Amino acid sequence: MNILVAVDLSSASQKVLSKVKTMALAFSAKVWILHVAEPEPDFVGYKPGPQTVRDQIAQELHEEREKLQKEVDNFRASGIDTTSLCVQGATVEVILRESNKLKIDMIVVGSHGHGTVHNLIIGSVSEGVLHGSSCPVLVIPTHGRA
């Protein structure tokens, strides 16, 4: 079984990763831990200079990759075949594209439970993945009880 778990590297991601680790051990699954980073802006304005913005984005990506690698190392220490993916782009589109490319059997995402107004304005990643995926999607609520 091939599992793709999408994380935002927030504290809520820990609950999702814990559930995925349990499933991966039970099913001897291969796990891909995917973090979708913010895309580089097309236009950054006149102040601060574009190089400053690029340097800041590069530093943020470096920090995100380090956090992601710690999660992968944690899974590998438990004997789980795990690979990290850090991709820039639109979150839902990247998750769906990577799941197709990797021939994923199940996608796992967390749900922050922001509410109807937030989802109407911003949209919901879990909802977008549910509607666009060609494989099963497990949505793990990250709010409320542990």
C-alpha positions as CSV (number, residue, x, y, z in Angstrom):
1,M,0.0,0.0,0.0
2,N,1.2,3.5,-0.9
3,I,0.1,6.4,1.3
4,L,0.6,10.1,0.6
5,V,0.1,12.2,3.7
6,A,-0.1,16.0,3.2
7,V,1.1,18.1,6.1
8,D,1.4,21.8,6.7
9,L,4.1,21.3,9.4
10,S,1.9,22.9,12.1
11,S,1.3,21.4,15.5
12,A,-1.9,19.9,14.0
13,S,0.2,17.8,11.6
14,Q,1.4,15.7,14.5
15,K,-2.0,14.2,15.0
16,V,-2.2,13.3,11.3
17,L,1.3,11.8,11.3
18,S,0.6,9.7,14.4
19,K,-2.5,8.1,12.7
20,V,-0.6,7.5,9.5
21,K,2.3,5.9,11.4
22,T,-0.1,3.5,13.0
23,M,-1.7,2.6,9.6
24,A,1.7,2.3,7.9
25,L,2.9,-0.2,10.5
26,A,-0.4,-2.2,10.3
27,F,-0.4,-2.4,6.5
28,S,3.4,-2.4,5.8
29,A,2.8,0.7,3.7
30,K,5.2,2.9,1.9
31,V,4.6,6.5,3.0
32,W,5.3,9.8,1.2
33,I,5.1,12.8,3.5
34,L,4.3,15.9,1.3
35,H,4.5,19.5,2.3
36,V,3.3,22.0,-0.2
37,A,5.2,25.3,0.2
38,E,4.0,28.7,-0.8
39,P,4.7,29.4,-4.5
40,E,7.2,32.2,-5.2
41,P,5.2,35.4,-5.9
42,D,5.1,36.6,-9.5
43,F,5.5,40.2,-8.5
44,V,7.1,41.2,-5.2
45,G,6.8,45.0,-5.4
46,Y,9.4,47.6,-5.2
47,K,10.3,47.4,-1.5
48,P,12.0,45.4,-0.2
49,G,14.0,44.4,-3.2
50,P,13.2,41.1,-5.1
51,Q,16.5,39.5,-3.9
52,T,15.6,40.1,-0.3
53,V,12.3,38.4,-0.9
54,R,13.9,35.5,-2.7
55,D,16.4,35.1,0.2
56,Q,13.6,35.0,2.7
57,I,11.7,32.4,0.7
58,A,14.8,30.3,0.3
59,Q,15.4,30.4,4.1
60,E,11.7,29.5,4.8
61,L,12.0,26.5,2.3
62,H,15.2,25.4,4.0
63,E,13.5,25.4,7.4
64,E,10.4,23.6,6.1
65,R,12.6,20.9,4.5
66,E,14.5,20.4,7.8
67,K,11.2,20.0,9.7
68,L,10.0,17.6,7.0
69,Q,13.2,15.5,7.2
70,K,12.8,15.2,11.0
71,E,9.3,13.6,10.4
72,V,10.7,11.2,7.8
73,D,13.5,10.2,10.2
74,N,10.9,9.5,12.9
75,F,9.0,7.2,10.5
76,R,12.1,5.5,9.3
77,A,13.2,4.8,12.9
78,S,10.0,2.8,13.3
79,G,10.9,0.7,10.2
80,I,8.6,2.5,7.8
81,D,9.7,3.1,4.2
82,T,9.3,6.9,4.0
83,T,10.1,9.6,1.5
84,S,9.8,13.4,1.9
85,L,8.4,15.7,-0.7
86,C,8.5,19.5,-0.5
87,V,6.9,21.1,-3.5
88,Q,6.0,24.7,-4.2
89,G,2.6,25.4,-5.7
90,A,-1.1,25.5,-5.2
91,T,-1.8,23.0,-2.4
92,V,-4.7,21.0,-3.8
93,E,-3.3,20.8,-7.3
94,V,0.1,19.6,-6.0
95,I,-1.4,16.9,-3.8
96,L,-3.5,15.6,-6.6
97,R,-0.6,15.7,-9.1
98,E,1.8,14.0,-6.8
99,S,-0.7,11.3,-5.9
100,N,-1.3,10.4,-9.5
101,K,2.4,10.5,-10.3
102,L,3.3,8.2,-7.4
103,K,0.4,5.8,-8.0
104,I,-0.9,6.4,-4.4
105,D,-3.5,4.1,-2.9
106,M,-4.7,6.5,-0.2
107,I,-4.3,10.2,0.5
108,V,-4.4,11.4,4.1
109,V,-5.0,15.0,5.0
110,G,-5.9,16.9,8.2
111,S,-8.9,19.1,8.7
112,H,-8.5,22.2,10.8
113,G,-12.3,22.7,11.1
114,H,-12.2,26.4,10.4
115,G,-15.9,26.6,9.6
116,T,-18.2,27.5,6.7
117,V,-17.3,31.2,6.3
118,H,-13.6,30.5,6.1
119,N,-14.1,27.6,3.6
120,L,-16.4,29.8,1.4
121,I,-13.7,32.6,1.3
122,I,-10.5,30.6,1.4
123,G,-11.6,27.1,0.4
124,S,-10.7,23.9,2.1
125,V,-7.8,21.8,1.1
126,S,-9.4,18.6,2.4
127,E,-12.6,19.3,0.4
128,G,-10.6,20.1,-2.8
129,V,-8.6,16.8,-2.4
130,L,-11.8,14.8,-1.7
131,H,-13.5,16.2,-4.9
132,G,-10.5,15.9,-7.1
133,S,-8.9,12.6,-6.1
134,S,-9.1,9.3,-8.0
135,C,-8.1,7.3,-4.9
136,P,-9.6,7.1,-1.4
137,V,-9.0,10.1,0.9
138,L,-8.8,9.9,4.7
139,V,-9.6,13.2,6.4
140,I,-8.4,13.3,10.0
141,P,-9.9,16.1,12.2
142,T,-7.1,17.9,14.0
143,H,-9.3,20.1,16.3
144,G,-10.9,18.8,19.4
145,R,-9.9,15.6,21.2
146,A,-6.5,13.9,20.6
